[in-house]
Amino acid sequence: MRVLNNHVIRRLKRRLIGRALTLGMMSVAAHGLALAGTPSIAALRISSSITLDGKLDEPAWRDAPVIRLVQQAPHPGGETPYITEVRVLVGSDAIYFGILCHDPHPEAIAMHTMVRDGDQSGDDTIAIVLDTYGDRRTGYYFQVNAAGARVDGLIDNPQSASLDWDGIWDARTARVKEGWSAEIMIPSRTLSFARGRDEWGLNVQRFISRGGRTWLRWSSPTLDSFLFDLSRAGILKGVGDLEQGKGIELTPYATGKSSRFYGVSPRSWQASEGGDLTWKITPQLVSVFTVNTDFAETEVDARQINLTRFPLFFPEKRAFFLEGANQYTFGLGLGQQFIPFFSRNIGLLDGTQIPLDGGVKLNGRAGKWNLAFLDVHTRDTVVPLSVVGDLALPSNIVQGTNLFASRVSYDFNDNLRIGTLVTHGDPEALRQNTLAGIDAVWRTSKFREDKNLLVGGWTATTQGDLPPGGRSGWGFKVDYPNDLLDCQINMNQYGDGFQPLLGFLPRPGTRQTDLGCAYQPRPSKDGPFSWIRQEFFENEYSRVTDSRGLLESWEYFMAPINVRMETGDRFEFNWNPHGETLLAPFEVSPGVIIPAGDYTFTRWRFEAQTSAHRPLQFGTTTWFGQFYNGHLTQQENYLKWTSPKGRVQIELDTQNDFAHMPEGNFVQKLWQAQVAYAWNPNLILTSFIQYDTDSQNVGTNTRLRWTIKPGNDLFIVWNRGWQRLLTRPDLSLVPQTDLIAVKLRWTFRY
């Protein structure tokens, strides 16, 4: 529920990149530690399958070659009690990893979640990355914690992975006398790879969350390397005989829904069916055909408070669009400033679902070419009158339409990729709109011997029924993301008539410049600051002008104090002056309108968080100081408790904003609670409750997911809403909506 301003988003993208990725991308290793060459291991070929129980007791495990991980942080190459042994087996249609994790204090092994793709930042984990293409750039990410919970994603750049992909694979863990062990099975049909290729890129990392957080890694244990930098991966041999079958996967589904809208319509019932057909045209190129696409199991959005004059960003959560979404990444580090293809514009219109009749998508590689295509057709839909008013639609019927996106890029070598991106269509089916762009990204992990450096640029244009003004945009970025110094410069410009209707662009008609640099030393363990793991001295400046060069806003952010302690706890204090030019009045809250004019104000921030490895976690963030011509205090808190084995999770989040303005005072509150109970990693019940004073609405989302076996799932989802009626303050909350959905999907592989 975090409500973050621009500089916080940028810092989280650089240092965290999502929930579970904290462990995967943490840049950790020695200044000046030389690489001893690329390590390699040969997988042992087996003729029978392995029984997944987490115990490495089959004879094949004893016969397999062993690799041992090296400490990466806090003391790269140093001795460690956390001896970690990794073995690899290859069957006819699957690859197996067996990991034995020695731990001198097994009672302290941390596991806080059993949820698929849950937050494992405080857990003891094992992570595996595979470069099956051999391009040293793209690959797969698999992670399992000591409780057996799985996280997976796709790698498309050396700094992060996208957790959007959910592959079919399995894992089991066990507690053993040495500590804990894991067995991981990845079917060959889950992966795309060149048939007959005998060598893949491989890296393995272990994370121990307690005692100041320790990382161990197989290949390239250096502070300035990232787990996702596949150019630094080791070599896995002996995978050339893996079978991929016929490359056909059929996933039908059946859904039953019940809905009631109180005061509007009685309860209704609906049944539907559909499915996806996946066909591997080649071992590296996959097509997916979808019919009557359904998103009943999708999680609801977390609400946000908006005190800006720009639209909020809500991430995509629908599985059909998430799988392969990383291939549409454009430019370098554009983030939420500009997304040329934003799939949430398909099938959703101002929060109302627009059904999809069907569609087709293509993802994969052909030689050095990276290919992604998406074409879907929406259905004629009657939308609520509130949507008609918000979007100024000519009627309450939105016509079905065709929407298209494509991304093609070419890898000239390990460092340089040049690509194009094209979108076509209008989600409202009212206008013609086409975007075409080209980008280039050059990256290396060998700058100044072993440092990371990335340089990227892009340009794009839109055509169709557009507002007046320039129809093009362009930008560039230079990024130096390393452990001691993390610096970047970024500039992007968008014309007044640059309007990608299938994209996300909150501030068109602007030029945006961002400069940032962070000095991040690690104090000596023998010095007076040995209790500090790492310090972050940050400075960032951003400036936004309009298309004529007139200043719209500027912001400076400084972190004179930002400390992560050896315990894993952290605290931070920031200074954040702003400048804003309002050309028109701005309604910051209902009835509170800030006049047009020039404003300069300064805000301050304090943040403290306990370590994620603790069973009881707490965090607080306070923003205070001036706000335009008044004052604003924002208080955010969260409290999270996890049972010892991760079966139960309870998290409470609150945000309270108190503003005192000459135009009027206002208070906005947002309260959220999340509860999860796991019988095991394959059977999980979650409930999410949220309330905000702006809408005066309470919403609940309760979701049961039973993974009968990987690829076969049963979902039961129950959404309810209650409304507080301002016209009847004597009444408590009254029911508004009651929606129930049951969905069964099954996967058949051939």
Buried (B, 14 or more C-beta within 10 A) or exposed (E): BBBEBBBBBBBEBBBBBBBBBBBBBBBBBBEEBEBEEEBBBBBBBBEEBBEBEBBBBBEBBEEBBEBEBBBBBBBBBEEBEBBBBBBBBBBEBBBBBBBBBBBEEBEEBBBBBBBBBBBBBBBBBBBBBBBBBBBBBBBBBBBBBBBBBBBBBBBBBBBBBBBBBBBBBBBBBBBBEBBBBBBBBBBBBBBBBBEEBBBBBBBBBBBBBBBBBBBBBBBBBBBBBBBBBBBBBBBBBBBBEBEBEEBEBBBBBBBBBBBBBBEEEEEEEEEBEBBBBBBBEBBBBBBBEBBBBBBBBBEBBBBBBBBBBEEEBBEBBBBBBBBBBBBBBBBBBBBBBBBBBBBBBBBBBBEBEBBBBBBBBBBBBEEEEBBBBBBBBBBEBEBEEEBBEEBEBEEEEBEBBEBBBBBBBEBEEBBBBBBBBBBBBBBBBBEEBBBBBBBBBBBBBEBEEBBBBBBBBBBBBBEBEBEEBBBBBBBBBBBBBBBBBBBBBBBBBBBBBBBBBBBBBBBBBBBBBBBBBBEBBBBEBEEEBEEBBBBBBBBBBBBBBBBEEEEBBBBBBBBEEBBBBBBBBBBBBBBBBBBBBBEEEBEBBEEBBBEEEEBEBEBBBBBBBBBBBBEEBBBBBBBBBBBBEBBBBBBBBBBBBBBEEBBBBBBBBBBBBBBEBEBBEBEBBBBBBBBBBBEEBBBBBBBBBBBBBBBEBBBBBBBBBBBEEBBBBBBBBBBBBBBBEEEEEEEEBEBBBBBBBBBBBBBEBE
